Amino acid sequence: MKRKVLEKKLRYAGCYLKREGSSHSLWINPKTGIIEAIPRHLAIKKPLARKILKSLNAD
């Protein structure tokens, strides 16, 4: 999955970017308070993308 597509799905679910790191970006779901690290690659493998979406309640 492309990183931009994953970020778009997260934004649609109400999540937002908390901060940028050197190799990961931290996204937070304000409803649950859960923070998830997203690698800064152009493409993210589907199992990891599904895990991130499920963890942030954005699936």
N, CA, C and O atoms as a CHARMM CRD file, in Angstrom:
* protein
*
  236
    1    1 MET  N      0.85900  -1.17100   0.00000 PROA 1      0.00000
    2    1 MET  CA     0.00000   0.00000   0.00000 PROA 1      0.00000
    3    1 MET  C      0.90600   1.23500   0.00000 PROA 1      0.00000
    4    1 MET  O      1.91100   1.28400   0.70900 PROA 1      0.00000
    5    2 LYS  N      0.54100   2.19900  -0.78400 PROA 2      0.00000
    6    2 LYS  CA     1.29800   3.44400  -0.80800 PROA 2      0.00000
    7    2 LYS  C      1.09800   4.19200   0.51000 PROA 2      0.00000
    8    2 LYS  O      0.02200   4.15300   1.10700 PROA 2      0.00000
    9    3 ARG  N      2.13500   4.86000   0.94000 PROA 3      0.00000
   10    3 ARG  CA     2.07300   5.59700   2.21000 PROA 3      0.00000
   11    3 ARG  C      0.99600   6.68200   2.17500 PROA 3      0.00000
   12    3 ARG  O      0.28800   6.89100   3.16000 PROA 3      0.00000
   13    4 LYS  N      0.87500   7.36700   1.04300 PROA 4      0.00000
   14    4 LYS  CA    -0.12500   8.43800   0.93100 PROA 4      0.00000
   15    4 LYS  C     -1.54600   7.89100   1.06500 PROA 4      0.00000
   16    4 LYS  O     -2.41000   8.54900   1.64500 PROA 4      0.00000
   17    5 VAL  N     -1.79100   6.70500   0.53800 PROA 5      0.00000
   18    5 VAL  CA    -3.11600   6.08300   0.65000 PROA 5      0.00000
   19    5 VAL  C     -3.40300   5.73800   2.10500 PROA 5      0.00000
   20    5 VAL  O     -4.50800   5.96800   2.59600 PROA 5      0.00000
   21    6 LEU  N     -2.40700   5.18700   2.79300 PROA 6      0.00000
   22    6 LEU  CA    -2.57100   4.86000   4.21400 PROA 6      0.00000
   23    6 LEU  C     -2.84600   6.12100   5.03500 PROA 6      0.00000
   24    6 LEU  O     -3.72200   6.12000   5.90000 PROA 6      0.00000
   25    7 GLU  N     -2.10200   7.19200   4.76800 PROA 7      0.00000
   26    7 GLU  CA    -2.31000   8.44200   5.50000 PROA 7      0.00000
   27    7 GLU  C     -3.69600   9.01300   5.23300 PROA 7      0.00000
   28    7 GLU  O     -4.32600   9.56600   6.13500 PROA 7      0.00000
   29    8 LYS  N     -4.17000   8.88200   4.00900 PROA 8      0.00000
   30    8 LYS  CA    -5.50200   9.37500   3.66200 PROA 8      0.00000
   31    8 LYS  C     -6.57500   8.61300   4.44600 PROA 8      0.00000
   32    8 LYS  O     -7.53000   9.21100   4.94200 PROA 8      0.00000
   33    9 LYS  N     -6.41100   7.28500   4.55500 PROA 9      0.00000
   34    9 LYS  CA    -7.36100   6.47800   5.32500 PROA 9      0.00000
   35    9 LYS  C     -7.33000   6.85900   6.80200 PROA 9      0.00000
   36    9 LYS  O     -8.37300   6.91000   7.45400 PROA 9      0.00000
   37   10 LEU  N     -6.14700   7.12300   7.32600 PROA 10     0.00000
   38   10 LEU  CA    -6.03300   7.51400   8.73000 PROA 10     0.00000
   39   10 LEU  C     -6.69800   8.86100   8.98300 PROA 10     0.00000
   40   10 LEU  O     -7.40300   9.02900   9.97800 PROA 10     0.00000
   41   11 ARG  N     -6.47800   9.81900   8.08800 PROA 11     0.00000
   42   11 ARG  CA    -7.11100  11.13600   8.24800 PROA 11     0.00000
   43   11 ARG  C     -8.62700  11.03300   8.18000 PROA 11     0.00000
   44   11 ARG  O     -9.33600  11.69500   8.93700 PROA 11     0.00000
   45   12 TYR  N     -9.11900  10.20100   7.27000 PROA 12     0.00000
   46   12 TYR  CA   -10.55900  10.01800   7.11600 PROA 12     0.00000
   47   12 TYR  C    -11.16800   9.45400   8.40600 PROA 12     0.00000
   48   12 TYR  O    -12.30900   9.76400   8.74800 PROA 12     0.00000
   49   13 ALA  N    -10.39300   8.62300   9.11900 PROA 13     0.00000
   50   13 ALA  CA   -10.86800   8.02200  10.36400 PROA 13     0.00000
   51   13 ALA  C    -10.71500   8.96500  11.55800 PROA 13     0.00000
   52   13 ALA  O    -11.11100   8.61600  12.67000 PROA 13     0.00000
   53   14 GLY  N    -10.14600  10.15500  11.34400 PROA 14     0.00000
   54   14 GLY  CA   -10.02300  11.12100  12.42900 PROA 14     0.00000
   55   14 GLY  C     -8.66100  11.14500  13.09800 PROA 14     0.00000
   56   14 GLY  O     -8.45800  11.88600  14.06000 PROA 14     0.00000
   57   15 CYS  N     -7.72200  10.34400  12.60300 PROA 15     0.00000
   58   15 CYS  CA    -6.37500  10.32700  13.16700 PROA 15     0.00000
   59   15 CYS  C     -5.58300  11.51000  12.62000 PROA 15     0.00000
   60   15 CYS  O     -5.90900  12.06600  11.57100 PROA 15     0.00000
   61   16 TYR  N     -4.54100  11.87900  13.35000 PROA 16     0.00000
   62   16 TYR  CA    -3.68600  12.95700  12.86000 PROA 16     0.00000
   63   16 TYR  C     -2.23000  12.68000  13.20700 PROA 16     0.00000
   64   16 TYR  O     -1.92600  11.86500  14.07900 PROA 16     0.00000
   65   17 LEU  N     -1.34900  13.36600  12.51600 PROA 17     0.00000
   66   17 LEU  CA     0.08900  13.21400  12.69600 PROA 17     0.00000
   67   17 LEU  C      0.51000  13.90600  13.97400 PROA 17     0.00000
   68   17 LEU  O      0.29800  15.10800  14.13200 PROA 17     0.00000
   69   18 LYS  N      1.10800  13.15300  14.89300 PROA 18     0.00000
   70   18 LYS  CA     1.55500  13.73600  16.15300 PROA 18     0.00000
   71   18 LYS  C      2.93500  14.36700  15.97700 PROA 18     0.00000
   72   18 LYS  O      3.14500  15.52100  16.35200 PROA 18     0.00000
   73   19 ARG  N      3.88400  13.60100  15.39900 PROA 19     0.00000
   74   19 ARG  CA     5.20500  14.15600  15.13900 PROA 19     0.00000
   75   19 ARG  C      5.93400  13.30200  14.12500 PROA 19     0.00000
   76   19 ARG  O      5.60200  12.13400  13.92300 PROA 19     0.00000
   77   20 GLU  N      6.92600  13.88900  13.49300 PROA 20     0.00000
   78   20 GLU  CA     7.77700  13.20400  12.53000 PROA 20     0.00000
   79   20 GLU  C      9.06100  12.78800  13.22100 PROA 20     0.00000
   80   20 GLU  O      9.64700  13.57100  13.96900 PROA 20     0.00000
   81   21 GLY  N      9.49900  11.57800  12.98200 PROA 21     0.00000
   82   21 GLY  CA    10.78800  11.11800  13.46600 PROA 21     0.00000
   83   21 GLY  C     11.72400  10.96200  12.28600 PROA 21     0.00000
   84   21 GLY  O     11.36500  11.30000  11.15800 PROA 21     0.00000
   85   22 SER  N     12.91200  10.45700  12.53100 PROA 22     0.00000
   86   22 SER  CA    13.85500  10.31000  11.42900 PROA 22     0.00000
   87   22 SER  C     13.48800   9.12900  10.54000 PROA 22     0.00000
   88   22 SER  O     13.69900   9.17900   9.32800 PROA 22     0.00000
   89   23 SER  N     12.94100   8.06800  11.12600 PROA 23     0.00000
   90   23 SER  CA    12.59000   6.90800  10.31300 PROA 23     0.00000
   91   23 SER  C     11.11700   6.51500  10.41500 PROA 23     0.00000
   92   23 SER  O     10.65400   5.66800   9.65200 PROA 23     0.00000
   93   24 HSD  N     10.37500   7.11700  11.34600 PROA 24     0.00000
   94   24 HSD  CA     8.95600   6.81700  11.52300 PROA 24     0.00000
   95   24 HSD  C      8.17500   8.09700  11.78500 PROA 24     0.00000
   96   24 HSD  O      8.72900   9.09700  12.24100 PROA 24     0.00000
   97   25 SER  N      6.89500   8.05000  11.49300 PROA 25     0.00000
   98   25 SER  CA     5.96500   9.12600  11.83300 PROA 25     0.00000
   99   25 SER  C      5.00900   8.56800  12.87200 PROA 25     0.00000
  100   25 SER  O      4.56400   7.42600  12.75800 PROA 25     0.00000
  101   26 LEU  N      4.69300   9.35300  13.87000 PROA 26     0.00000
  102   26 LEU  CA     3.76400   8.90900  14.90000 PROA 26     0.00000
  103   26 LEU  C      2.38900   9.50200  14.63000 PROA 26     0.00000
  104   26 LEU  O      2.22700  10.71900  14.53600 PROA 26     0.00000
  105   27 TRP  N      1.39700   8.61700  14.50700 PROA 27     0.00000
  106   27 TRP  CA     0.01600   9.01800  14.27900 PROA 27     0.00000
  107   27 TRP  C     -0.79200   8.66000  15.51300 PROA 27     0.00000
  108   27 TRP  O     -0.52300   7.65100  16.16400 PROA 27     0.00000
  109   28 ILE  N     -1.77300   9.47500  15.83300 PROA 28     0.00000
  110   28 ILE  CA    -2.59600   9.25900  17.02600 PROA 28     0.00000
  111   28 ILE  C     -4.07500   9.29800  16.65400 PROA 28     0.00000
  112   28 ILE  O     -4.50400  10.06000  15.78800 PROA 28     0.00000
  113   29 ASN  N     -4.83000   8.45700  17.33400 PROA 29     0.00000
  114   29 ASN  CA    -6.28100   8.49000  17.23000 PROA 29     0.00000
  115   29 ASN  C     -6.77100   9.20600  18.48500 PROA 29     0.00000
  116   29 ASN  O     -6.67400   8.64400  19.57600 PROA 29     0.00000
  117   30 PRO  N     -7.29400  10.42600  18.36900 PROA 30     0.00000
  118   30 PRO  CA    -7.68200  11.19500  19.55800 PROA 30     0.00000
  119   30 PRO  C     -8.84100  10.57500  20.33500 PROA 30     0.00000
  120   30 PRO  O     -8.99000  10.83900  21.52900 PROA 30     0.00000
  121   31 LYS  N     -9.65500   9.76400  19.68400 PROA 31     0.00000
  122   31 LYS  CA   -10.78900   9.13700  20.36900 PROA 31     0.00000
  123   31 LYS  C    -10.32000   8.08400  21.36100 PROA 31     0.00000
  124   31 LYS  O    -10.89000   7.94200  22.44200 PROA 31     0.00000
  125   32 THR  N     -9.27700   7.34400  20.98800 PROA 32     0.00000
  126   32 THR  CA    -8.79700   6.25500  21.83700 PROA 32     0.00000
  127   32 THR  C     -7.48100   6.57900  22.52400 PROA 32     0.00000
  128   32 THR  O     -7.13900   5.95300  23.52700 PROA 32     0.00000
  129   33 GLY  N     -6.74200   7.54200  22.00200 PROA 33     0.00000
  130   33 GLY  CA    -5.45100   7.89800  22.56800 PROA 33     0.00000
  131   33 GLY  C     -4.32100   6.97700  22.13900 PROA 33     0.00000
  132   33 GLY  O     -3.20300   7.08500  22.64300 PROA 33     0.00000
  133   34 ILE  N     -4.60400   6.07400  21.21300 PROA 34     0.00000
  134   34 ILE  CA    -3.59000   5.12500  20.75300 PROA 34     0.00000
  135   34 ILE  C     -2.65700   5.80700  19.76000 PROA 34     0.00000
  136   34 ILE  O     -3.09800   6.52800  18.86500 PROA 34     0.00000
  137   35 ILE  N     -1.35900   5.56700  19.93500 PROA 35     0.00000
  138   35 ILE  CA    -0.33700   6.11800  19.04700 PROA 35     0.00000
  139   35 ILE  C      0.30900   4.96300  18.30700 PROA 35     0.00000
  140   35 ILE  O      0.60300   3.92800  18.90400 PROA 35     0.00000
  141   36 GLU  N      0.53200   5.13000  17.01200 PROA 36     0.00000
  142   36 GLU  CA     1.13000   4.08400  16.19700 PROA 36     0.00000
  143   36 GLU  C      2.23900   4.68200  15.33900 PROA 36     0.00000
  144   36 GLU  O      2.08500   5.77100  14.78600 PROA 36     0.00000
  145   37 ALA  N      3.35100   3.96900  15.23200 PROA 37     0.00000
  146   37 ALA  CA     4.47600   4.40000  14.40400 PROA 37     0.00000
  147   37 ALA  C      4.28700   3.87400  12.98900 PROA 37     0.00000
  148   37 ALA  O      3.97700   2.69900  12.79000 PROA 37     0.00000
  149   38 ILE  N      4.47600   4.75200  12.00400 PROA 38     0.00000
  150   38 ILE  CA     4.36300   4.38000  10.60200 PROA 38     0.00000
  151   38 ILE  C      5.71100   4.63100   9.94300 PROA 38     0.00000
  152   38 ILE  O      6.23500   5.74300  10.01500 PROA 38     0.00000
  153   39 PRO  N      6.28600   3.60400   9.29500 PROA 39     0.00000
  154   39 PRO  CA     7.59000   3.79300   8.66500 PROA 39     0.00000
  155   39 PRO  C      7.51500   4.81300   7.53600 PROA 39     0.00000
  156   39 PRO  O      6.47200   4.98200   6.90400 PROA 39     0.00000
  157   40 ARG  N      8.62300   5.48200   7.29300 PROA 40     0.00000
  158   40 ARG  CA     8.64800   6.52500   6.27100 PROA 40     0.00000
  159   40 ARG  C      9.12900   5.98600   4.93000 PROA 40     0.00000
  160   40 ARG  O      9.99900   6.58000   4.29400 PROA 40     0.00000
  161   41 HSD  N      8.56300   4.86200   4.50300 PROA 41     0.00000
  162   41 HSD  CA     8.84900   4.28900   3.19200 PROA 41     0.00000
  163   41 HSD  C      7.75300   4.73000   2.23300 PROA 41     0.00000
  164   41 HSD  O      6.65600   5.09200   2.65700 PROA 41     0.00000
  165   42 LEU  N      8.05500   4.69700   0.94500 PROA 42     0.00000
  166   42 LEU  CA     7.03200   5.05500  -0.04500 PROA 42     0.00000
  167   42 LEU  C      5.93000   4.01100  -0.09600 PROA 42     0.00000
  168   42 LEU  O      4.76100   4.34300  -0.29000 PROA 42     0.00000
  169   43 ALA  N      6.30500   2.75300   0.07800 PROA 43     0.00000
  170   43 ALA  CA     5.32500   1.67100   0.06200 PROA 43     0.00000
  171   43 ALA  C      5.42100   0.90700   1.37900 PROA 43     0.00000
  172   43 ALA  O      6.51400   0.63300   1.87500 PROA 43     0.00000
  173   44 ILE  N      4.27100   0.57300   1.93000 PROA 44     0.00000
  174   44 ILE  CA     4.19200  -0.17400   3.18200 PROA 44     0.00000
  175   44 ILE  C      3.49200  -1.49000   2.86700 PROA 44     0.00000
  176   44 ILE  O      2.44700  -1.50400   2.21700 PROA 44     0.00000
  177   45 LYS  N      4.06900  -2.58800   3.32600 PROA 45     0.00000
  178   45 LYS  CA     3.50100  -3.90000   3.03000 PROA 45     0.00000
  179   45 LYS  C      2.09400  -4.01300   3.61700 PROA 45     0.00000
  180   45 LYS  O      1.79400  -3.45600   4.67300 PROA 45     0.00000
  181   46 LYS  N      1.24300  -4.75100   2.90100 PROA 46     0.00000
  182   46 LYS  CA    -0.16900  -4.84300   3.27600 PROA 46     0.00000
  183   46 LYS  C     -0.41400  -5.37100   4.68200 PROA 46     0.00000
  184   46 LYS  O     -1.26900  -4.82100   5.37700 PROA 46     0.00000
  185   47 PRO  N      0.29100  -6.41600   5.14500 PROA 47     0.00000
  186   47 PRO  CA     0.02700  -6.86700   6.52000 PROA 47     0.00000
  187   47 PRO  C      0.31800  -5.78500   7.56200 PROA 47     0.00000
  188   47 PRO  O     -0.42100  -5.65000   8.53700 PROA 47     0.00000
  189   48 LEU  N      1.37900  -5.02400   7.36400 PROA 48     0.00000
  190   48 LEU  CA     1.70500  -3.94400   8.29500 PROA 48     0.00000
  191   48 LEU  C      0.65900  -2.83100   8.21800 PROA 48     0.00000
  192   48 LEU  O      0.25600  -2.28800   9.24700 PROA 48     0.00000
  193   49 ALA  N      0.22000  -2.49000   7.00800 PROA 49     0.00000
  194   49 ALA  CA    -0.79700  -1.44500   6.84100 PROA 49     0.00000
  195   49 ALA  C     -2.10100  -1.86200   7.52500 PROA 49     0.00000
  196   49 ALA  O     -2.74900  -1.04500   8.18000 PROA 49     0.00000
  197   50 ARG  N     -2.48700  -3.14000   7.37300 PROA 50     0.00000
  198   50 ARG  CA    -3.69800  -3.62800   8.02600 PROA 50     0.00000
  199   50 ARG  C     -3.57200  -3.57300   9.54600 PROA 50     0.00000
  200   50 ARG  O     -4.52700  -3.22300  10.23900 PROA 50     0.00000
  201   51 LYS  N     -2.39000  -3.91900  10.06400 PROA 51     0.00000
  202   51 LYS  CA    -2.14800  -3.87400  11.51300 PROA 51     0.00000
  203   51 LYS  C     -2.25400  -2.44500  12.03400 PROA 51     0.00000
  204   51 LYS  O     -2.83900  -2.21300  13.09200 PROA 51     0.00000
  205   52 ILE  N     -1.68800  -1.47900  11.29300 PROA 52     0.00000
  206   52 ILE  CA    -1.74200  -0.07800  11.69600 PROA 52     0.00000
  207   52 ILE  C     -3.18700   0.42200  11.69800 PROA 52     0.00000
  208   52 ILE  O     -3.62200   1.06700  12.65300 PROA 52     0.00000
  209   53 LEU  N     -3.92500   0.12500  10.63700 PROA 53     0.00000
  210   53 LEU  CA    -5.31700   0.56200  10.54000 PROA 53     0.00000
  211   53 LEU  C     -6.17300  -0.05700  11.64900 PROA 53     0.00000
  212   53 LEU  O     -7.02800   0.61200  12.23000 PROA 53     0.00000
  213   54 LYS  N     -5.93900  -1.32100  11.93000 PROA 54     0.00000
  214   54 LYS  CA    -6.71100  -1.99500  12.97800 PROA 54     0.00000
  215   54 LYS  C     -6.35600  -1.41400  14.35100 PROA 54     0.00000
  216   54 LYS  O     -7.24000  -1.18500  15.17700 PROA 54     0.00000
  217   55 SER  N     -5.09200  -1.18100  14.58700 PROA 55     0.00000
  218   55 SER  CA    -4.64100  -0.65700  15.87200 PROA 55     0.00000
  219   55 SER  C     -5.23100   0.72100  16.15500 PROA 55     0.00000
  220   55 SER  O     -5.59400   1.02400  17.29200 PROA 55     0.00000
  221   56 LEU  N     -5.32600   1.55700  15.11800 PROA 56     0.00000
  222   56 LEU  CA    -5.85600   2.90300  15.28000 PROA 56     0.00000
  223   56 LEU  C     -7.36100   2.98400  15.06500 PROA 56     0.00000
  224   56 LEU  O     -7.92000   4.07800  14.98500 PROA 56     0.00000
  225   57 ASN  N     -8.02000   1.83400  14.97100 PROA 57     0.00000
  226   57 ASN  CA    -9.47400   1.75800  14.73900 PROA 57     0.00000
  227   57 ASN  C     -9.88700   2.54600  13.49200 PROA 57     0.00000
  228   57 ASN  O    -10.88200   3.27000  13.49300 PROA 57     0.00000
  229   58 ALA  N     -9.09000   2.38200  12.42800 PROA 58     0.00000
  230   58 ALA  CA    -9.36900   3.10600  11.19500 PROA 58     0.00000
  231   58 ALA  C     -9.72200   2.16400  10.04800 PROA 58     0.00000
  232   58 ALA  O     -9.77500   2.59800   8.89800 PROA 58     0.00000
  233   59 ASP  N     -9.96300   0.88700  10.33300 PROA 59     0.00000
  234   59 ASP  CA   -10.26400  -0.03900   9.24700 PROA 59     0.00000
  235   59 ASP  C    -11.72800  -0.07900   8.91300 PROA 59     0.00000
  236   59 ASP  O    -12.13600  -0.81600   8.01500 PROA 59     0.00000
